[in-house]
Amino acid sequence: MSNLTTPQIHAIGDWCAERGILPQRIDAADIKAACASLGIFLVGALSQYEVEAISDVCEDAAARGHEPLTVRARNFLLNRGEAWPQKRM
């Protein structure tokens, strides 16, 4: 299990939704591409639970029009003492 955090799962799901990937078709290659793009380092193999969680987030993101998580995710990270990732230019 790669032990992705909840914010990472949400970021990957949003990334997939923004690219129009169908939630039921998300596979390890899509997740690895998202991780490479987002700067998330995978340790170990992905679990089926993580793939399903990412698919659920992608489905929710597609339903809300690919709107990225902002305030809720930022507050979640700040409350955990983690830095909010900055966009690369």
Kinemage of the C-alpha trace (Angstrom):
@kinemage 1
@onewidth
@group {chain A} dominant
@subgroup {mainchain}
@vectorlist {calphas} color= white
{ca met a 1} P 0.000 0.000 0.000
{ca ser a 2} L 1.390 3.391 -0.932
{ca asn a 3} L -0.274 5.174 2.008
{ca leu a 4} L -1.582 8.226 0.161
{ca thr a 5} L -2.940 10.922 2.442
{ca thr a 6} L -6.498 12.191 2.127
{ca pro a 7} L -5.385 15.506 0.547
{ca gln a 8} L -3.260 13.573 -1.959
{ca ile a 9} L -6.202 11.325 -2.862
{ca his a 10} L -8.351 14.427 -3.410
{ca ala a 11} L -5.668 16.131 -5.494
{ca ile a 12} L -5.254 13.039 -7.692
{ca gly a 13} L -9.026 12.635 -8.098
{ca asp a 14} L -9.384 16.303 -9.065
{ca trp a 15} L -6.456 16.000 -11.496
{ca cys a 16} L -8.139 13.034 -13.197
{ca ala a 17} L -11.498 14.851 -13.371
{ca glu a 18} L -9.899 17.955 -14.874
{ca arg a 19} L -8.522 15.782 -17.673
{ca gly a 20} L -11.853 14.101 -18.335
{ca ile a 21} L -10.784 10.638 -17.216
{ca leu a 22} L -13.836 8.492 -16.542
{ca pro a 23} L -13.951 7.562 -12.832
{ca gln a 24} L -14.677 3.884 -13.511
{ca arg a 25} L -11.677 3.709 -15.884
{ca ile a 26} L -8.984 5.126 -13.589
{ca asp a 27} L -6.046 2.753 -13.322
{ca ala a 28} L -2.541 2.707 -11.869
{ca ala a 29} L -1.061 4.412 -14.952
{ca asp a 30} L -3.453 7.375 -14.570
{ca ile a 31} L -2.638 7.648 -10.872
{ca lys a 32} L 1.116 7.491 -11.524
{ca ala a 33} L 0.777 10.231 -14.168
{ca ala a 34} L -1.192 12.376 -11.722
{ca cys a 35} L 1.408 11.823 -9.004
{ca ala a 36} L 4.239 12.782 -11.357
{ca ser a 37} L 2.378 15.928 -12.392
{ca leu a 38} L 1.473 16.874 -8.811
{ca gly a 39} L 4.869 16.065 -7.310
{ca ile a 40} L 3.526 13.233 -5.154
{ca phe a 41} L 6.059 10.474 -4.471
{ca leu a 42} L 4.519 6.995 -4.418
{ca val a 43} L 6.021 4.482 -2.010
{ca gly a 44} L 4.927 0.925 -2.603
{ca ala a 45} L 2.028 -0.412 -4.631
{ca leu a 46} L -1.385 1.194 -4.824
{ca ser a 47} L -4.118 -0.600 -2.928
{ca gln a 48} L -7.538 -1.277 -4.415
{ca tyr a 49} L -8.963 0.950 -1.654
{ca glu a 50} L -6.846 3.899 -2.856
{ca val a 51} L -7.858 3.384 -6.493
{ca glu a 52} L -11.543 3.248 -5.489
{ca ala a 53} L -11.198 6.333 -3.265
{ca ile a 54} L -9.561 8.266 -6.115
{ca ser a 55} L -12.328 7.119 -8.480
{ca asp a 56} L -14.958 8.345 -6.004
{ca val a 57} L -13.247 11.736 -5.700
{ca cys a 58} L -12.994 11.976 -9.490
{ca glu a 59} L -16.701 11.195 -9.833
{ca asp a 60} L -17.588 13.844 -7.238
{ca ala a 61} L -15.296 16.392 -8.912
{ca ala a 62} L -16.867 15.713 -12.305
{ca ala a 63} L -20.338 16.138 -10.798
{ca arg a 64} L -19.426 19.549 -9.398
{ca gly a 65} L -17.878 20.693 -12.661
{ca his a 66} L -14.188 19.903 -11.984
{ca glu a 67} L -14.096 22.531 -9.252
{ca pro a 68} L -10.868 22.047 -7.295
{ca leu a 69} L -10.904 21.788 -3.535
{ca thr a 70} L -9.710 25.062 -2.082
{ca val a 71} L -10.795 26.418 1.270
{ca arg a 72} L -11.714 23.074 2.837
{ca ala a 73} L -8.519 21.371 1.667
{ca arg a 74} L -6.357 24.351 2.624
{ca asn a 75} L -7.847 24.436 6.131
{ca phe a 76} L -7.416 20.682 6.472
{ca leu a 77} L -3.723 20.915 5.587
{ca leu a 78} L -3.093 23.947 7.765
{ca asn a 79} L -4.779 22.281 10.750
{ca arg a 80} L -2.439 19.310 10.306
{ca gly a 81} L 0.571 21.621 10.155
{ca glu a 82} L 1.287 20.882 6.495
{ca ala a 83} L 2.114 23.503 3.901
{ca trp a 84} L -0.356 24.315 1.135
{ca pro a 85} L 1.233 23.354 -2.211
{ca gln a 86} L 2.019 26.314 -4.430
{ca lys a 87} L 1.257 26.284 -8.143
{ca arg a 88} L 4.261 25.970 -10.390
{ca met a 89} L 4.685 28.630 -13.027
